[in-house]
């Protein structure tokens, strides 16, 4: 199983980014995919998750600003992040079963 995140970068406060997580080497559509983030010097925390049927859960800190979607045919999950804040700055990771991607850095700064 391999996971590859992409889409991170530098964005100003209030801006948007769309992260992608592409999976390979596994059945995809039956599994829940998780997004975590880890700010520098802090512990990794779960941000959101999406089940195979598309049902999504969000942490309170991102609810109303982040939106998850998935394309099972492409074995991909997308995290749309809007109204970004400096506190959203972190390395974002996706997780499927027990496999983690290498992460993508999101920096929110003016």
N, C-alpha and C positions, 0 to 999 in steps of 0.2 A: 504494500500500500504506500502510495506517495501522495503528499499534499503540497501544492504550490500556491502561496498567496501572492497577490500583486495588487497594484493600485495605490500604494501608499505614496506619501510625498509631503511637501510643505504647503500649507493653506492658511489663509488669514482667518481670524475669528469670525464666525458667522458663515464661513464658506462650507463647501461640500466636497466629499470624496466618495468614490465607490470602490470598495475592496472586492476582490474576487478570490475564490478558493477553488482550485481545480484538483480533482481527485483522479487517481489512476490505480489500476491493479486491484480493484475491489468492486464488489456489488455496491451500488451507491444508494439506490432509491429507497431502501428500507431503513437506512440509518439516520439518526439524528446527527447533525453537524453543529458544532459549537464554535463560537468566536470568543477568544479571550484577549486580554490586553495586559501588558506589563509596562507601567511607567518606569523610568530609570530609577533604580534604587528602591523600588517597591515590589510587592508580591504580585504575582499574576492573578488576575480576577476574571471571572466569566462575565461576558457582556451580553450575549444573546445566543439563542439556539433555535434551530428549525428542524422539525421532524420531517420524515419522508413524505407525509401528506401535506406539508406546507404550513402546519401550525407552528407559529413562532412565539418565543418567550423573550422578554427583554429585562435587563436589570433596570432598576428605578433610575439610575444615573443617566440612562440613554433613552428611556421610554419616551416616545413622541418625537424623537430626533433621528433615531436609527431605524432602518427598515431592512429586514432580511427577505431574500427570495432565493429560490433554487430552480435550476434547470436540470432535471434528472437525466435527460437525454444527453446533456453535455457533461454530466457528473460535476456540476459546478454550483457553488453557492455565492451569492452576492450580498454584501453589506453596504447599503446606501447610508451614508452618514451626512446629515444636514445640520445646520446651526451649530457647527463645531465650536468647541471652547478650548482654551489652552489646557484645561484639565483632561481633555481627550488625548493629549499627546502621549504616545506609548508605542511600543511594538505590538502589533496585532497578529494573533495566531489563530489559525483554524485547527480544529481537532475532529477526527473521525475515528470512532472506536477508541483505540489506544495510540493512534498515530497523530503526531503533531507536524504541522508545517514549520518552515524555518522563520516565518514571520515577515511582516512588512512594516516599516516605520512610518508612523503618522505624526507629523509635527504641526501643531496649530500655534501660529505666532504671527504677530504683526511686524 
